[in-house]
Every structure is written in C-alpha cells, then in structure tokens.
Amino acid sequence: MKRYLTYLFVLLILTVLAVSVSVGSDLDYPTRNINVIIPYGAGGGSDTDGRLAISKIEKVLGVSMVVKNVTGAAGAIGVRELTESDPDGYTMGFFNIADMMIRQGYVDDLGFTTADIIPLFGFSDTPYEIITKDEKLNTAEKFIEYAKENPGMVTISRVGDAHLANVLELEKRAGIVLSIVPVESGAEGLNLVMGGHVQAAVVAPQFAISAEEQGGSIIGVFSEERIDRLPHVPTFYESGIDLGFVVTSLRLFHVPAGTPDSIIDIIVEASIKVAEGPEGEDLKEKLTNIGGVYNYRSGAELKDYVEKLGKKITPFVKENKNLFLE
C-alpha cells in the first residue's frame, strides 16, 4: 500500500511538471512571423492605419507582422477567415468592429458572429461629422428644425453602413425624415455638398476640415465628446439630441476566440509599450495627419465599450434590416 501511494505521488509530481512545461512553452511567443488579415483592399483607410500600427508593434514583438489583404463582402470574407484560423496568436485581424456588428444585424449567412473574435486593442477611434454648405442648415438646431418642417426634402449623402446607422439613429431621435443618398467615398460626399448637389453629407474629419476651408460648415460630430481636431464643433448630444449610440471608425486588432490569455497578454503588452513610448507619439502624429483621431484602448475598458456598443447596434440594425438591404 505504501509503495502504491508513493507511485501515485510520483505520478502526480510528473503530471504537475508536465503541465508547467506546457504552460511555459505557451509563453515562448512569438517565435515566427504573425499574419495580420486586413479585410479591405491595399491603400484604403483600414490598410493604411493598420500598416502604420503594425510597423510599431512588430518592433516590440521582435518578429515581422505580415499583412494579408482579404477583400470581399464588405470585409466579411476576411473576418470569416480570421475566425476559422488556429487560435495560436499567429493570425490576427485589423478592422472596424462596428462594421461587423452592423453586418451581423442584417446578413443572415455571415458565417460568424462578433462572439467569434476577441478585440485586443486599437490606436484610433475616429468619429464622423455632418457637413453642409447651406446657411439655413449650418447648425444642428437649424438642420433639425428645417428637416422637421420639410420631411424627406433634405438630401444627405453617406458612405457605407456605419454612416447609414448614424443617420438612421439621428432621424429616430430627432423625429425627422431625410433623403439619404449613397455615395462611394467621403471625397465624393464633400464634392457633392460643395457643388450644391446634396445639402449635407456624413464624412470623416479630414473631409469636414476641408469643407470648412472651402466655406462650408460642420453641423455636428457623432461622438460622446468633442474631438481635438474639431474643438469648436459640438457633438449632437450637446445640441440636445439624445442619440442611443454613435458609430465611429473603431479600428481594432483582433484574434480568433479561443486564443490563450497568455498569448493575448503578450500582444496587448506590446501595444501598451508602443502607446506609452516615443513610437506612440510618432504613430499619433501620423494617424492625425491622415485624418484619424488617436485614442488608444485595450483591456477591460475596451472589452466593456465593445460589448455595450454591440448590444445597442446589432438590435437596432435588425429592426431596420430592410433599410440596410436597400
């Protein structure tokens, strides 16, 4: 009996040692290149932002991070590839999580949900604005009042699902009906406004600034707080419109669900070192120069923000599914 107990004790010790070695091997990361899926084309906003951040992070991690542009289905094909990848830390994704929250609200066969990915961190969170050249619409108060008096008559351009979600929420909360015009880019929306072809447009900050420089006005910002690049422009909340949510360009790095916490911790710690050091200052300057709004987020703060946003956006989109399918 004593020999049997001794055997069990030795077996237990060996098992503990084996587990310890296994855990230790997980921490030997990374040892090879990391692939980063960007589900949009090369040269676009997501690709540019992602490559700027990657150039900083890979220096800390000590391995190359190789971008793989996987296009199609407004980003869904690339995100699906990420969710189907091994959760070993060697495949990451970079994209606006809000876009996927919206798409899962109106696409039945998306092939994944946002629960299949883990957001890790991001360096920018860029709010959208509404611009106009029409003096009778050049403040949020004037815009809403005129739209109420002329339902369906105010034309506003938008690019993509995020812009549309913001406009629909604005309509709902302000009690107005707008004539929404889809366009291909923020530059096109800017040109249509300044040329008098539409009365307003949803755009990113660089186009809003350009509108002001050309004699136009910025009506308001879809943000909870004013942004540094446009400190004189009030948010729609400040103008008395109690929006239930705002959709921003929240471009984040993600990994597939199931990725070990030990690997996640290493990746996030690398991003913190970038954000808190001189490389972070350089990244902030470069992102700002191309129209972004620098706002580093990670950890529990980011997880809480994303979860709350998803609970608001996806049900809203499901309720307005037909409008997103038009």
C-alpha positions in Angstrom: 0.0 0.0 0.0 2.8 2.4 0.9 4.6 1.6 -2.4 1.3 2.3 -4.3 0.9 5.7 -2.6 4.5 6.5 -3.4 3.8 5.7 -7.0 0.7 7.9 -7.1 2.7 10.8 -5.5 5.5 10.5 -8.1 2.9 10.3 -10.9 1.2 13.5 -9.5 4.5 15.3 -9.4 5.3 14.3 -13.0 1.9 15.5 -14.2 2.4 18.9 -12.5 5.8 19.2 -14.1 4.4 18.3 -17.5 1.6 21.0 -17.2 4.2 23.5 -16.1 6.4 22.8 -19.1 3.3 23.1 -21.3 2.3 26.5 -19.9 5.9 27.7 -20.1 6.0 26.7 -23.9 2.9 28.8 -24.5 4.8 31.9 -23.2 7.6 31.3 -25.7 5.8 33.6 -28.1 6.2 34.8 -30.8 8.8 32.6 -32.5 7.8 33.3 -36.1 6.0 35.8 -38.3 2.4 36.8 -37.4 -0.1 37.2 -40.2 -2.5 40.1 -40.0 -5.7 39.9 -42.1 -7.0 43.3 -43.2 -10.4 42.6 -44.8 -10.2 45.5 -47.2 -8.1 46.5 -50.2 -4.5 47.7 -50.1 -4.2 51.5 -49.9 -7.5 52.1 -48.2 -8.1 53.7 -44.8 -8.0 50.4 -42.8 -4.9 49.2 -44.7 -3.1 52.5 -44.1 -3.9 52.7 -40.4 -3.1 49.0 -39.8 0.3 49.1 -41.5 1.2 52.2 -39.5 0.4 50.5 -36.2 2.0 47.2 -37.3 5.3 48.9 -38.1 5.5 49.9 -34.4 4.2 46.7 -32.8 6.4 44.3 -34.6 9.5 46.2 -33.3 8.4 45.3 -29.7 7.4 41.7 -30.5 10.6 41.1 -32.4 9.0 39.3 -35.4 7.6 40.5 -38.7 3.8 41.1 -38.9 2.8 40.2 -42.5 -0.3 42.0 -43.9 -2.8 39.8 -45.9 -5.5 41.8 -47.6 -8.6 39.6 -48.0 -11.3 41.5 -49.7 -15.0 40.8 -50.4 -18.5 41.1 -48.9 -17.7 44.5 -47.3 -15.0 42.9 -45.1 -16.9 39.7 -44.1 -14.8 37.3 -46.1 -11.6 38.4 -44.4 -13.1 38.3 -40.9 -14.5 34.9 -41.6 -11.0 33.7 -42.5 -9.8 35.1 -39.2 -12.5 33.2 -37.2 -11.5 30.0 -39.0 -7.8 30.4 -38.2 -6.0 28.5 -35.5 -6.2 30.5 -32.2 -2.5 30.3 -31.7 -1.6 34.0 -31.9 -0.1 33.8 -35.4 -3.1 35.1 -37.2 -4.6 38.4 -36.2 -7.1 40.8 -37.9 -7.4 44.5 -38.1 -10.8 46.1 -38.9 -13.6 48.3 -37.6 -15.6 46.1 -35.2 -18.7 48.3 -35.6 -18.9 47.4 -39.3 -19.2 43.7 -38.3 -21.7 44.5 -35.6 -23.9 46.1 -38.2 -23.4 43.4 -40.8 -24.4 40.6 -38.4 -27.6 42.5 -37.9 -28.8 42.3 -41.5 -26.8 39.5 -43.2 -28.3 36.1 -42.4 -25.4 33.9 -43.7 -22.4 35.9 -42.5 -20.6 32.8 -41.3 -19.6 34.2 -38.0 -20.6 36.5 -35.2 -18.7 39.0 -33.2 -18.5 36.4 -30.4 -16.1 34.5 -32.6 -13.4 37.2 -32.3 -11.6 38.9 -29.4 -10.8 42.6 -29.7 -7.4 43.3 -28.2 -6.5 47.0 -28.7 -6.7 49.9 -31.1 -4.9 53.2 -31.6 -7.7 55.3 -33.2 -11.4 55.9 -32.8 -12.5 58.4 -35.4 -16.0 59.9 -35.2 -17.9 61.1 -38.3 -19.4 64.5 -38.9 -22.2 66.1 -40.9 -21.2 68.9 -43.2 -23.2 71.4 -45.3 -22.8 74.5 -47.5 -26.4 75.6 -46.9 -26.5 78.5 -44.4 -30.1 77.7 -43.4 -28.7 74.2 -42.2 -25.3 75.2 -40.7 -26.0 74.3 -37.1 -27.6 71.2 -35.7 -30.6 73.2 -34.4 -31.2 74.8 -37.8 -30.7 71.4 -39.5 -33.3 69.6 -37.3 -35.8 72.4 -37.4 -35.7 72.7 -41.2 -35.9 68.9 -41.6 -38.9 68.8 -39.4 -40.7 71.4 -41.4 -39.7 69.7 -44.7 -39.8 66.0 -44.2 -38.0 63.9 -46.8 -36.6 67.1 -48.5 -33.2 67.4 -47.0 -30.7 65.4 -49.0 -27.7 63.8 -47.2 -25.0 61.6 -48.6 -23.4 58.7 -46.7 -20.7 56.1 -47.3 -21.3 52.6 -46.1 -23.2 51.0 -43.2 -21.6 53.0 -40.3 -22.7 56.3 -41.8 -26.2 54.9 -42.5 -26.6 53.7 -38.9 -25.7 57.1 -37.6 -28.1 58.9 -40.0 -31.0 56.5 -39.1 -30.4 56.9 -35.4 -30.4 60.7 -35.9 -33.7 60.5 -37.7 -35.2 58.4 -35.0 -34.1 60.5 -32.1 -34.7 63.9 -33.7 -38.0 63.0 -35.2 -37.0 63.8 -38.8 -37.0 62.1 -42.2 -34.1 62.7 -44.5 -33.5 61.8 -48.2 -30.4 59.5 -47.9 -28.0 59.3 -50.9 -25.4 56.5 -51.0 -22.0 57.5 -52.4 -18.7 55.7 -52.9 -16.4 57.9 -50.7 -16.1 60.8 -48.3 -14.4 62.8 -51.1 -17.4 62.3 -53.3 -19.7 63.4 -50.5 -17.6 66.5 -49.9 -17.7 67.4 -53.6 -21.5 66.9 -53.8 -22.0 69.2 -50.9 -19.7 72.0 -52.1 -21.2 71.7 -55.6 -24.7 72.1 -54.3 -25.8 68.6 -55.4 -26.8 67.5 -51.9 -27.5 69.6 -48.9 -25.4 67.6 -46.4 -23.0 64.7 -46.1 -21.6 62.4 -43.5 -17.8 62.4 -43.7 -14.7 61.8 -41.7 -12.7 64.6 -40.0 -10.3 65.3 -42.9 -13.2 66.0 -45.3 -15.1 68.0 -42.6 -12.0 70.2 -42.2 -11.7 70.6 -46.0 -15.4 71.6 -46.1 -14.7 74.5 -43.6 -11.7 75.6 -45.6 -13.9 75.8 -48.7 -16.6 77.9 -47.0 -18.8 75.1 -45.7 -19.9 74.3 -42.2 -19.7 71.3 -39.8 -23.2 70.8 -38.3 -22.1 68.3 -35.5 -20.0 65.4 -34.5 -21.2 61.8 -34.0 -19.3 61.4 -30.7 -19.9 61.4 -27.0 -17.2 64.2 -26.6 -15.8 66.9 -28.7 -12.6 65.8 -30.6 -9.3 67.6 -30.5 -9.2 68.1 -34.3 -12.5 70.0 -34.2 -12.7 71.6 -30.8 -15.2 74.2 -31.9 -17.8 71.8 -33.2 -20.4 70.5 -30.8 -21.5 66.9 -30.6 -25.1 66.1 -31.4 -25.6 65.3 -27.8 -24.6 68.8 -26.9 -27.1 70.1 -29.4 -29.9 68.3 -27.4 -30.2 65.1 -29.5 -30.1 62.1 -27.2 -28.7 59.5 -29.5 -28.8 55.9 -28.3 -25.4 55.2 -29.8 -22.8 56.6 -32.2 -20.9 54.5 -34.7 -17.3 55.6 -35.2 -14.4 54.2 -37.2 -13.2 52.0 -34.3 -10.4 50.0 -36.0 -9.0 47.3 -33.7 -6.6 44.4 -33.7 -8.4 41.1 -33.1 -7.6 37.4 -32.6 -9.9 34.3 -33.0 -11.9 33.3 -30.0 -10.1 30.6 -28.1 -6.7 32.3 -28.2 -4.9 31.6 -24.9 -4.8 34.5 -22.4 -1.1 34.1 -22.0 -0.6 35.0 -25.7 -3.2 37.8 -25.6 -1.3 39.3 -22.7 1.9 39.4 -24.6 0.3 41.1 -27.7 -1.5 43.7 -25.6 1.6 44.4 -23.5 3.5 45.1 -26.8 0.8 47.6 -27.8 0.9 49.3 -24.4 4.7 49.8 -24.8 4.1 51.4 -28.2 1.3 53.6 -26.8 3.3 54.8 -23.8 6.6 55.4 -25.6 8.0 57.6 -28.3 6.7 55.3 -31.0 3.2 56.1 -29.8 3.8 59.8 -30.2 5.0 59.2 -33.7 2.1 57.0 -34.5 -0.3 59.6 -33.1 1.2 62.3 -35.4 1.0 60.0 -38.5 -2.6 58.9 -37.8 -3.7 62.5 -37.2 -2.0 63.6 -40.5 -4.1 61.1 -42.5 -7.4 62.1 -40.8 -7.6 59.8 -37.8 -8.3 60.6 -34.2 -5.8 58.9 -31.9 -7.4 57.1 -28.9 -5.5 54.1 -27.5 -7.8 51.5 -25.9 -7.2 48.0 -24.6 -8.0 45.6 -21.8 -11.2 45.7 -19.7 -12.0 49.3 -20.8 -12.1 48.2 -24.5 -14.0 45.0 -23.8 -16.7 46.8 -21.9 -17.0 49.5 -24.5 -17.3 47.0 -27.4 -19.8 44.8 -25.5 -22.1 47.8 -24.7 -21.8 49.1 -28.3 -22.8 45.7 -29.7 -25.8 45.4 -27.5 -27.1 48.7 -29.0 -26.1 48.5 -32.6 -27.0 45.0 -33.7 -30.6 45.0 -32.4 -31.1 48.5 -34.0 -29.9 47.2 -37.3 -32.1 44.1 -37.1 -35.1 46.4 -36.5 -34.2 48.4 -39.6 -32.9 45.5 -41.7 -34.7 46.5 -44.9 -33.1 49.9 -44.9 -29.6 48.4 -44.8 -30.5 46.0 -47.7 -31.7 48.8 -50.0 
